[in-house]
Amino acid sequence: MRVRIEGSVTRFHGRVTVLVLVTGLAVIAVLPVVALGAGSSLVPSPNSAIPRSSSSKGATPQTYLLDVSCTAAKACTAVGDYVNSGGDYVSLAEVWNGTSWAIQTTPNPTGVKGAFLFGVSCKSAAACTAVGDYENKGGSYAPLAEAWDGTSWAIQATANPAGAESTYLSDVSCTSADACVAIGDYEESGGEYMTLAEVWNGTIWAIQTTPNPTGAIGTSLSGVSCKSAAACTAVGDDENSAGSYAPLAEAWNGTSWAIETTPNP
């Protein structure tokens, strides 16, 4: 389920200003942070130096980190978005070197109203892929993917389902720099949300066919993990006609996606 917050589309029910938790096991938790366990410590994460404009809500900077991927205890990349001086949401990436976090420059599609990064997967300090979406001037959303090559971030062309009103990518998992799977959902012309998966082969992103539960009026995928190009699992939820939600899991076997039975508490 998606929740719109201050003009942003996010899979979270709420977001807070950047807070990063580093444990003795080098586990990084980006949002939300609930409690600090033994051996944990808070480390500062840089806020964009650009404040919100007077035309936007509030008087303080708004910066969000939504996902993180680490290839070593001293090599992590986190992604999210922040509000710039014009009051627009723009993409954000920060890198951890074992001592401090630093902002990396990320591109944004030209002429858009907002750009957001929700998921990231790194195979090395010089190979990361981040996904999200951006809002165009017409108010609809399109998928966004960016790649880090050790020097800079660059936008990759993504596929959009035929007839989609809006398309969102929520997470990504890479087994190599040339093999990534991103998942999310898209809105059909009738307003129904359908599951989405896209695969990166090192050259292009291509849509994979994903099933949707029978009778569901809305489905979405929010997380994915791949152990190889032929073994991925994605999870999310589906909404029935009564307005309640149920868990959803799908598996990729190298040929097709199939729904897996999930228990409901």
N, C-alpha and C positions, 0 to 999 in steps of 0.2 A: 504494500500500500504506500502511496506517495503522499507526502504532506507538503504543501506550499508554505514557505516561511519567508516573509519580507521579500517577495518576488523571486525567491529561489525554490527550486524543486529538489527535495532531498528525501531519502528513504528513512530518515530519522524523524522522530516525533518532536525533537527539540535539539538545539545546538547551543553551545556556549563558546565564549572566547577561548582561544587556543590554550590547551593544557596538555602537557605531555608527561607520561609516567615511564620511568626507566627502572627496571628491577635488576637485581643482581644476576638474573639469568638473561639479561639483555632483551627482555620482552618489552615492546613498546606498545602502550595503549593510547590511542588518540581520542576519540570521543565516544560516549561519555565516560568520565572518570567517576567511579562510585566510591571507592575506598582505597587507602594506601595500606599495603601489607608490609610485613617485616622485610627489611632489606630493600625497601623501595625508596626512591627519592625523586623529588620534582626537579626538573631542569628547565631553564627558560627557553622559550621558543620565540623567535623574532616575529613581531607584528609588523605588517606593512607600515612604512613611515607615512603613507598617504592617508590623511583623514577622510572621513565621509564629508560630502558637501553639505551645505546648510539646507539644501533642498531635500536631503534624505533624512530618514528617521534617526533620532539620536544625535549625539555630539561626539561620540567616541568611535575609534576605528572598529570595524567588524571583520574579524578574520577567523576562518574555520579550517581545521584539518580533519579529514574524514576517513583516510585510510593510510596505511604504512606498509612498507616492505623492506626487510633487512636481508642483506647477503652475508653480513658478519656483525659481530657485536659493535663494531665501530663504523658500520656502513649501512645507513638506513635512508630511505626516501619516503617522505610523507607528502600527500597531495590534498588539495581542498580548493578554497576560493576566498576572496576578500572583496570588500566594497571600495572602489577607487574614488578619487576626488570628484568624479562626475556622478557618483551615486550608483554606478553600475557594478555588478558582480563580474570579476575576472578570475581566471585560473591562477592557482598557486602551487608551487612545489618547494619543499625545504629538504635539506640534506643534513644528516648527522654524521660527524667524523669521529665520534667517541668523546669529544669534549664540548662541542657546541653545535647548535643548529644554524644553518645559513640559508637564505632565500636563493633559489635558482630562478632565472628569468624563464617564463613560459609564454608561448605565443597564444593569441586569441584570434578566432576567425574574424575577418574584417567586417565591420558594419553590424555587429550583433549587439543585442541589448544586454546579454549576460552569458558568461561561460563558466562551467562548473566541472571540477574533477572529483569523482566519487571513489574510484578504485585505482590501485597501482600494483604492479608486479615487476620485481627486478630479478634478473638472473645473475648479474654482476654489477659492480659499481659503474660500469660503462654500458649497461643494457637494461633499461626500464621502459615499461609501457604503462601509460595512464589513460583511463577512460572516463567519460562523463557525457555531458551534453551542453548545448548552447541554445539560447533563445534568440530567434531572429526578430526583425522589426515587426513582423506580422503577428508575433505572440506565440508561434508554434516552436517546438523544440526539435533539434536534430542531433544525431550521435556525434561525439567528439572523441578522438583518440590522438595521443601525443607520444612520441618516442624520445628517449634520452640515449645519446650515443657516447656519453662520457665527456662531451664538450658542450652540447646544447640540446634543447628540446625542439622538436619539429612536429607539426601537425601531419597526421596521416589521413588520407581520404577514407571515409567509412561508407558502408552500404546502408541504404534506407529502404525499409520494406515498401513495396508498391502500394500506393494508396494510403499510406500512414499519415495521420494528422500531425502526430508528434512521436518522436522516437527518443528513448533514453537508454544509456548504458550505465550500469550500476557497479560492475566489478569486472576484474580481468585476472586471468591466471596464465602465466607463460612457462613453458617447459624449456624453451630456448629463446634467443632473440628473434628467431624466425618462426616461432610456433606459439601463438597465443589464442586464447578463447575469451571473448567478452560476452557478458550476458546483461539482460535488462528486460525492457518491455516496450511496446509501442501502442499507440492509440489508433484504433480504426476510425473510419468516417462516422460510424454509428456511436462512437463514444466508448466502446469496449476496449479494455486493455488486454493485450495478448503477449505471451512470452516471446523472447528474442534471444538468439545466440548468433554471434559472428566469430569467424575464425581468421587469423592472420597467418599468412604463409611466407612472410618475408617480403612480399611485394604488394599484396592487396588484402583488404578485408572483404570477406564474402559471408552472406547470410546462410545459416544452417536452419533447416526446418526443425521446429520444436513443437511437441504436442501440447495441447491444453486440455485440462480435465473436462469431461462431458458435463454440460449443464452449467458450467461456471460463467458468470457474467463479467469477470475480470480476473486476469492472472498476471503475475509478475515474478521475475527472478531477481534476487538481490545479492547472491553470493555464489562463487564458483571456485573450484579447486581441481587442477589437472596434475596427474602424475606422469602422463605421457600424452602424445598427440592422439592416442586412442583410448584414453581413460580419464574422463572428466565427470565431476558431479556438480550440479547446480541446484540451489535451493531458493525457495521463495514462498509465495502463498497464493491462494485463489479465493475469490469471493463468490458465494452462492447467491441465489435469487432472494434469500431471506436477509442478505446483508451481513452474514457472518463469514469469518475467514478460517481457512484450513491450511495446514502446512503442505508444501509442494516440494518434491525432490525429483530431479530428472538426471539420467545418466547417459553419457556419450561413450559408445564402444568403438569409435573409429569409423562407423558407418552411419549410425542414426542415434537420435535422442529418444529415450523411452522414460515414461513416468514410473517412478518407484512408489510403492505403497508406504505411506508414512502414518504413524499413530497420532491421534489427537488426545491430549489429556482429558 
